[in-house]
Amino acid sequence: MIAILIFGNHATQLENLSCYIKPKNYKHKDIKALSGDIMAKITLYQYEGCPFCAKVRAKLEELNLEYEKVNVSTDGEDETRVMIREKSNVSTVPVIDIDGEFTGDSGPIIQKLESMG
């Protein structure tokens, strides 16, 4: 897939953009490409057996949002856990990173995901 993005008087051709295009039924309010909406980069930090993480995964699936899943250690001093705690101000999972903006706790995460539509 090739998409042309127009910035002022400049046109840019992007190849292999398909992994960054949202489904047609998804409406992103801010950024659009001529061939569809550009997808936010979403990373979910979680434990596989966590019920709150499962709620967030279910909402991501329901909204047809692509995301990367990162299983974190239960060790609170683990490098990844320290990083998400510093960026989200939350010491538990789930934590979601949407284009560099970190949000912790399933309730606020689900509200943020629903507001993207």
C-alpha positions as CSV (number, residue, x, y, z in Angstrom):
1,M,0.0,0.0,0.0
2,I,1.2,3.5,-0.8
3,A,-0.2,6.6,0.8
4,I,0.5,10.2,0.0
5,L,0.5,12.7,2.9
6,I,0.3,16.4,2.1
7,F,2.0,18.9,4.4
8,G,1.4,22.4,3.1
9,N,2.8,22.5,-0.4
10,H,4.8,19.3,0.1
11,A,3.7,15.7,-0.7
12,T,5.3,12.7,0.9
13,Q,4.9,9.2,-0.4
14,L,4.9,6.4,2.3
15,E,5.1,2.8,1.3
16,N,4.0,-0.2,3.4
17,L,1.7,2.0,5.5
18,S,-0.9,-0.7,6.0
19,C,0.2,-1.5,9.5
20,Y,-0.4,2.1,10.5
21,I,-3.9,2.5,9.0
22,K,-7.0,2.0,11.3
23,P,-10.0,0.1,10.0
24,K,-12.4,2.3,8.0
25,N,-15.1,2.1,10.8
26,Y,-12.6,3.8,13.3
27,K,-12.8,7.6,13.4
28,H,-9.7,9.3,14.8
29,K,-10.4,13.0,15.3
30,D,-7.0,14.5,14.8
31,I,-4.7,12.9,12.2
32,K,-5.8,11.6,8.8
33,A,-4.0,10.3,5.8
34,L,-5.7,10.2,2.4
35,S,-6.0,6.5,2.5
36,G,-7.4,6.2,6.1
37,D,-6.8,7.2,9.6
38,I,-3.3,6.9,11.1
39,M,-3.1,4.6,14.1
40,A,-1.7,5.5,17.4
41,K,1.2,3.3,18.7
42,I,-0.3,1.5,21.7
43,T,1.7,-0.7,24.2
44,L,0.0,-2.5,27.0
45,Y,2.1,-3.4,30.0
46,Q,0.4,-6.3,31.8
47,Y,0.4,-9.7,33.5
48,E,-1.3,-12.5,31.5
49,G,-3.3,-13.7,34.5
50,C,-4.4,-10.2,35.7
51,P,-8.2,-9.7,35.5
52,F,-7.8,-5.9,35.1
53,C,-5.4,-6.4,32.3
54,A,-7.9,-8.8,30.7
55,K,-10.6,-6.0,30.8
56,V,-8.2,-3.6,28.9
57,R,-7.3,-6.3,26.4
58,A,-11.0,-7.0,25.8
59,K,-11.7,-3.2,25.2
60,L,-8.7,-3.0,22.8
61,E,-10.2,-6.0,20.9
62,E,-13.7,-4.6,20.9
63,L,-12.4,-1.3,19.4
64,N,-10.3,-3.1,16.8
65,L,-7.2,-1.4,18.0
66,E,-3.8,-2.9,17.3
67,Y,-1.4,-3.0,20.2
68,E,1.8,-4.5,21.5
69,K,1.5,-6.5,24.7
70,V,4.5,-6.5,27.1
71,N,4.4,-9.0,30.0
72,V,6.1,-7.4,33.0
73,S,7.9,-9.0,35.9
74,T,6.3,-9.3,39.3
75,D,9.5,-7.9,40.7
76,G,8.8,-4.3,41.6
77,E,12.5,-3.4,41.0
78,D,12.5,-4.8,37.5
79,E,13.8,-2.2,35.0
80,T,10.5,-2.2,33.0
81,R,8.3,-1.9,36.1
82,V,10.4,1.0,37.4
83,M,10.1,2.8,34.0
84,I,6.3,2.4,33.8
85,R,5.9,3.4,37.5
86,E,7.9,6.6,36.8
87,K,5.9,7.5,33.7
88,S,2.4,6.6,34.9
89,N,2.7,7.3,38.6
90,V,1.0,3.9,39.1
91,S,2.8,0.9,40.7
92,T,0.4,-1.8,39.4
93,V,-0.6,-3.1,36.0
94,P,-2.2,-2.6,33.6
95,V,-0.4,0.5,32.2
96,I,-0.9,1.6,28.7
97,D,1.4,3.8,26.5
98,I,-0.4,5.6,23.7
99,D,2.1,7.5,21.6
100,G,4.3,8.2,24.7
101,E,1.4,9.1,27.1
102,F,1.3,6.6,29.9
103,T,-2.0,5.9,31.8
104,G,-2.4,3.3,34.6
105,D,-5.4,1.5,36.1
106,S,-8.0,-0.2,34.0
107,G,-10.8,2.4,34.5
108,P,-8.9,5.4,33.3
109,I,-7.3,3.3,30.5
110,I,-10.7,2.2,29.2
111,Q,-12.0,5.8,29.4
112,K,-9.0,6.9,27.3
113,L,-9.5,4.2,24.7
114,E,-13.2,5.0,24.4
115,S,-12.5,8.7,23.9
116,M,-10.2,7.9,20.9
117,G,-13.2,6.8,18.8
